[in-house]
């Protein structure tokens, strides 16, 4: 379905344009799903950036593509494939020993190798699928037209559960993220925290894939969080800014995509990137450097 077929058209009347966004059920579903995804991705993404696990997050996000393609191949909802593969990838990554120096490079090499293999597996699933292949663009770059009420409810329940768990472990997780050696000496189960957080990261990546597609998950998972950390070192304020930015780029991106022929993933990514550049320029002008501020517990 093309939006012009249902009467979508940008006018000079802002009130009417906004009213159009709520005229159709699919758009209401997309706005609700986008709100849920933006909040979850921003909060978990903030911890991901603090923990310097952006590469692991990228791998988990990319793995969502073969998961969704495999689910489509066997005839089930792509939503289940996203969640199954992203969480499984998170568990596998947590099994790789985490260290620094040469071993850290080996860890990244293993993660990158798994990412490449699974991405190729996704394209194999697509080639084996005998149906309409136009959906591959949606899997990779996002599409908001097909989000159902059932998917919105699933995303909401997963987000509430994940954020509830994160709220319980947030203080020891932040301690383990900033200084894992001292945290371990104080009795914090650093390894267990790492596994649990990666599972939460997998859930967030799977959710964000519903809006941005597998290849552009970082638009919601890392950019709002990275932008917030350039603006403030305080965890609560930084998390709030990340959530506000995530919501803003998602809502605006959905609105612009509704009135244009271009995918939602492009608009969300462009808006998030613009916010990050603006924050970098602002911090450079006020501090004299382009560095991100450090987290202050």
Secondary structure, 3 states (H helix, E strand, C coil): CCHHHHCCCCCCCHHHHHHHHCCCHHHHHHHHHHHHHHHHHHHHHHHHHHCCCHHHHHHHHHHHHHHHHHHHHHCCCHHHHHHHHHHHHHHHHHHCCCCCCHHHHHHHHHHHHHHHHHHHHHHHHHHHCCCCHHHHHHHHHCCCCCCCHHHHHHHHHHHHHHHHHHHHHHHHHHHHHHCHHHHHHCCCCHHHHHHHHHHHHHHHHHHHHHHHCHHHCHHHHCHHHHHHHHHCCEHHHHHHHHHHHHHHHHHHHHHHHHCCCCCHHHHHHHHHHHHHHHHHHHHHHHHCCCCCCCCEC
